[in-house]
Amino acid sequence: MAEVLEGTAELPTAVDTRALGARLGADLRAGDVVVLSGPLGAGKTLLAKGIAEAMDVTGLVTSPTFVLARVHPPVRPGAPAMVHVDVYRLLDHPGADLLAELDSLDLDADLDDSVVVVEWGEGLVERLSERHLDVRLERGSDTDVRVATWRWYVGTTT
């Protein structure tokens, strides 16, 4: 599948959101960071489920809000694992040093063999890799239709 460097998609159903995750996940490789942003209920975890399907990793993909990170090992030997991270709980502590908290997770050590998918990590985790995908999900208050915008950053750090 050819990598799409940026795009926008309207996602009328949860199935569509998960399918976009699978489409984006097909281009991921070890060392990539995916930053998922958007308000509560926008579909970030649903998108992560689609990414996990495309990557063919094991384990139930649920929001890792209270454990911060879950590792989903690959089914195929030599394929990358998916490390699913949620920093929402850290954002609730105004005095917390978010970069230190993220550093304590040692995510950059996982990058050699994994894809790191981070919910609520915008502005924090992009520095982990020169190749990262930013995905923004929005949902209007009067509709279930989501709008996703994404963009790959390759060879630059923000």
Buried (B, 14 or more C-beta within 10 A) or exposed (E): EEEEEEBEBEBEEEEBBBBBBBBBBBBBEBBBBBBBBBEEEBBBBBBBBBBBBBBBBEEEBEBBBEEBBBBBEBEEEEBBBBBBBBBBBBEEEEEEEBEEBBEEBEBBEBBEBBBBBBBBBBEBBBBBBBBBBBBBBBBEEEEEEBBBBBBBBEEEEE
